[in-house]
Amino acid sequence: MAPIEQKVREIFSKHFERDEIQFETNPDDRVSGFIISEKFIDMDDFNRQSHLWNLLRKNMSKSEQAKVIGFIAFTPDEYEAYREPSL
């Protein structure tokens, strides 16, 4: 696991359950992924992203933040719909 992934995992684990955080593999050691949480119910996408980036900004340097591509924030129902195969 890349050091930046470990750091992001630690930051998000303080606010979300471990099973709510999923990382994508990126060949350039940058990190991205999904966070699936009921905490996002009744929260629009802008506020979800603001919440996630505020957590990262408070706990990471600007150079570390540059290695984060982004995280998509889903409710459990939204993630289930996203994962369903399309016709």
Buried (B, 14 or more C-beta within 10 A) or exposed (E): EBEBBEBBBEBBEEBBEEEBBBBEEBEEEBBBBBBBBEBBEEBEEEEBBEBBBEBBEEBBEEEBBEBBEBBBBBBEEBBEEEEEEEE
